[in-house]
Amino acid sequence: MITIRPYEAADLDIVMALLHKEGWHTLAADSNQFNQAMLHSHPSMVAIHDGRICGYIRCVTDHVITLFVADCLLIQSSADRG
């Protein structure tokens, strides 16, 4: 089962490694900029499977009607885990 929790700055190295592994080199090019984007977007969450981060989602919302998914990554090996 996959669980989610809010992104924390301490998650940065793991999320950056996932980005590199999946070939998302543009987002992974500047870790400080990516971290700031994650910390200032709402909601920004990480997915956890077997105690390890296996993905993330970064969104922007007006808190009333619209939620825009800016980026979302879930490693393939975790894809059918609920």
GROMACS elastic network, one bead per residue, 0.5 to 0.9 nm:
[ bonds ]
;  ai    aj funct       b0    kb
    1    48     6  0.85245   500
    1    49     6  0.64496   500
    1    50     6  0.79660   500
    1    81     6  0.52576   500
    1    82     6  0.53724   500
    2    47     6  0.63339   500
    2    48     6  0.54868   500
    2    50     6  0.78951   500
    2    54     6  0.86865   500
    2    78     6  0.80055   500
    2    81     6  0.60207   500
    2    82     6  0.58194   500
    3    46     6  0.84105   500
    3    47     6  0.57398   500
    3    48     6  0.52362   500
    3    49     6  0.67352   500
    3    82     6  0.85577   500
    4    45     6  0.63602   500
    4    46     6  0.55656   500
    4    48     6  0.59613   500
    4    49     6  0.89714   500
    4    56     6  0.85996   500
    5    44     6  0.85866   500
    5    45     6  0.54359   500
    5    46     6  0.56549   500
    5    47     6  0.68246   500
    5    48     6  0.79116   500
    6    43     6  0.73790   500
    6    44     6  0.59370   500
    6    46     6  0.61684   500
    6    47     6  0.89685   500
    7    10     6  0.83100   500
    7    11     6  0.66548   500
    7    12     6  0.85567   500
    7    38     6  0.72288   500
    7    39     6  0.73980   500
    7    43     6  0.84737   500
    7    44     6  0.55106   500
    7    46     6  0.55008   500
    7    56     6  0.79657   500
    7    57     6  0.88904   500
    7    58     6  0.89992   500
    8    11     6  0.54827   500
    8    12     6  0.75009   500
    8    35     6  0.89192   500
    8    38     6  0.84461   500
    8    39     6  0.73788   500
    8    44     6  0.87847   500
    8    45     6  0.84784   500
    8    46     6  0.86726   500
    9    12     6  0.55497   500
    9    13     6  0.87689   500
    9    35     6  0.66558   500
    9    36     6  0.87339   500
    9    38     6  0.84021   500
    9    39     6  0.73311   500
   10    13     6  0.73529   500
   10    14     6  0.85602   500
   11    14     6  0.56307   500
   11    15     6  0.62116   500
   11    16     6  0.86023   500
   11    46     6  0.82944   500
   11    53     6  0.81593   500
   12    15     6  0.52102   500
   12    16     6  0.59466   500
   12    17     6  0.85312   500
   12    31     6  0.76017   500
   12    32     6  0.89767   500
   12    34     6  0.84269   500
   12    35     6  0.64333   500
   13    16     6  0.50959   500
   13    17     6  0.61782   500
   13    18     6  0.87381   500
   13    31     6  0.83655   500
   14    17     6  0.50933   500
   14    18     6  0.63711   500
   14    19     6  0.87751   500
   14    52     6  0.89939   500
   14    53     6  0.70500   500
   14    54     6  0.88314   500
   15    18     6  0.50286   500
   15    19     6  0.62761   500
   15    20     6  0.87468   500
   15    28     6  0.89681   500
   15    46     6  0.84361   500
   15    53     6  0.74637   500
   15    54     6  0.82223   500
   15    55     6  0.71791   500
   15    56     6  0.73920   500
   16    19     6  0.50381   500
   16    20     6  0.62938   500
   16    21     6  0.85785   500
   16    27     6  0.85188   500
   16    28     6  0.58642   500
   16    31     6  0.71062   500
   16    34     6  0.86326   500
   17    20     6  0.51559   500
   17    21     6  0.60571   500
   17    22     6  0.86220   500
   17    28     6  0.83407   500
   18    22     6  0.61395   500
   18    23     6  0.85494   500
   18    24     6  0.84999   500
   18    53     6  0.88023   500
   18    54     6  0.76106   500
   18    55     6  0.73721   500
   18    73     6  0.83292   500
   18    74     6  0.87299   500
   18    75     6  0.75520   500
   19    22     6  0.52782   500
   19    23     6  0.61871   500
   19    25     6  0.67219   500
   19    26     6  0.89907   500
   19    27     6  0.72950   500
   19    28     6  0.60439   500
   19    73     6  0.79798   500
   20    23     6  0.50479   500
   20    24     6  0.57040   500
   20    25     6  0.57818   500
   20    27     6  0.88496   500
   20    28     6  0.64919   500
   21    24     6  0.76571   500
   21    25     6  0.89204   500
   21    75     6  0.89654   500
   22    25     6  0.83657   500
   22    73     6  0.86362   500
   22    75     6  0.75842   500
   23    26     6  0.85785   500
   23    28     6  0.89399   500
   24    27     6  0.58971   500
   24    28     6  0.64126   500
   24    29     6  0.88174   500
   25    29     6  0.58115   500
   26    29     6  0.52441   500
   26    30     6  0.81467   500
   27    30     6  0.70415   500
   27    31     6  0.81015   500
   27    33     6  0.88291   500
   27    34     6  0.67108   500
   28    31     6  0.60109   500
   28    34     6  0.71118   500
   29    33     6  0.87132   500
   29    34     6  0.83954   500
   30    33     6  0.54230   500
   30    34     6  0.62307   500
   30    35     6  0.86631   500
   31    34     6  0.50046   500
   31    35     6  0.59811   500
   31    36     6  0.85435   500
   32    35     6  0.51095   500
   32    36     6  0.62082   500
   32    37     6  0.86103   500
   33    36     6  0.51581   500
   33    37     6  0.61819   500
   33    38     6  0.86810   500
   34    37     6  0.50495   500
   34    38     6  0.62226   500
   34    39     6  0.86489   500
   35    38     6  0.51022   500
   35    39     6  0.61307   500
   35    40     6  0.85781   500
   36    39     6  0.50701   500
   36    40     6  0.60185   500
   36    41     6  0.84339   500
   37    40     6  0.52731   500
   37    41     6  0.59688   500
   37    58     6  0.83680   500
   38    41     6  0.53612   500
   38    42     6  0.79628   500
   38    43     6  0.85087   500
   38    44     6  0.58588   500
   38    45     6  0.85909   500
   38    57     6  0.88788   500
   38    58     6  0.63708   500
   38    59     6  0.87166   500
   39    42     6  0.78556   500
   39    43     6  0.89389   500
   39    44     6  0.72149   500
   40    43     6  0.87719   500
   40    44     6  0.84021   500
   41    44     6  0.60091   500
   41    58     6  0.63953   500
   41    59     6  0.59766   500
   41    60     6  0.57154   500
   41    61     6  0.84976   500
   42    45     6  0.86290   500
   42    58     6  0.69746   500
   42    59     6  0.55157   500
   42    60     6  0.53744   500
   42    61     6  0.67094   500
   43    57     6  0.78869   500
   43    58     6  0.61597   500
   43    59     6  0.53052   500
   43    60     6  0.67461   500
   43    61     6  0.78838   500
   44    56     6  0.73385   500
   44    57     6  0.56487   500
   44    59     6  0.60713   500
   44    60     6  0.86437   500
   45    55     6  0.85782   500
   45    56     6  0.55398   500
   45    57     6  0.53732   500
   45    58     6  0.65988   500
   45    59     6  0.87575   500
   46    53     6  0.64606   500
   46    54     6  0.75551   500
   46    55     6  0.57120   500
   46    57     6  0.64649   500
   46    58     6  0.88837   500
   47    52     6  0.81964   500
   47    53     6  0.56173   500
   47    54     6  0.55961   500
   47    56     6  0.56180   500
   47    57     6  0.81443   500
   47    74     6  0.76872   500
   48    51     6  0.58799   500
   48    52     6  0.52229   500
   48    54     6  0.56401   500
   48    55     6  0.72783   500
   48    56     6  0.89470   500
   49    52     6  0.53529   500
   49    53     6  0.64408   500
   49    54     6  0.62763   500
   49    78     6  0.72703   500
   49    81     6  0.81611   500
   50    53     6  0.84734   500
   53    56     6  0.79561   500
   54    73     6  0.82772   500
   54    74     6  0.59373   500
   54    75     6  0.57873   500
   54    76     6  0.89235   500
   54    77     6  0.85942   500
   54    78     6  0.67093   500
   55    72     6  0.74948   500
   55    73     6  0.50778   500
   55    75     6  0.61046   500
   55    78     6  0.85446   500
   56    71     6  0.81667   500
   56    72     6  0.57508   500
   56    73     6  0.54309   500
   56    74     6  0.65733   500
   57    69     6  0.72455   500
   57    70     6  0.77299   500
   57    71     6  0.58330   500
   57    73     6  0.64596   500
   57    74     6  0.85349   500
   58    68     6  0.86926   500
   58    69     6  0.61422   500
   58    70     6  0.55949   500
   58    71     6  0.54430   500
   58    72     6  0.63981   500
   59    67     6  0.66540   500
   59    68     6  0.54786   500
   59    70     6  0.52154   500
   59    71     6  0.71475   500
   59    72     6  0.86302   500
   60    63     6  0.88559   500
   60    66     6  0.83984   500
   60    67     6  0.58177   500
   60    68     6  0.52103   500
   60    69     6  0.66214   500
   60    70     6  0.69484   500
   61    64     6  0.77262   500
   61    65     6  0.79196   500
   61    66     6  0.56568   500
   61    68     6  0.61079   500
   61    69     6  0.87484   500
   62    65     6  0.66077   500
   62    66     6  0.58711   500
   62    67     6  0.68733   500
   63    66     6  0.70057   500
   63    67     6  0.75826   500
   64    67     6  0.85821   500
   69    72     6  0.70425   500
   74    77     6  0.84118   500
   74    78     6  0.67958   500
   74    79     6  0.66162   500
   75    78     6  0.56700   500
   75    79     6  0.66447   500
   76    79     6  0.51163   500
   76    80     6  0.84639   500
   77    80     6  0.79683   500
   77    81     6  0.87659   500
   78    81     6  0.57329   500
   78    82     6  0.87951   500
   79    82     6  0.78814   500
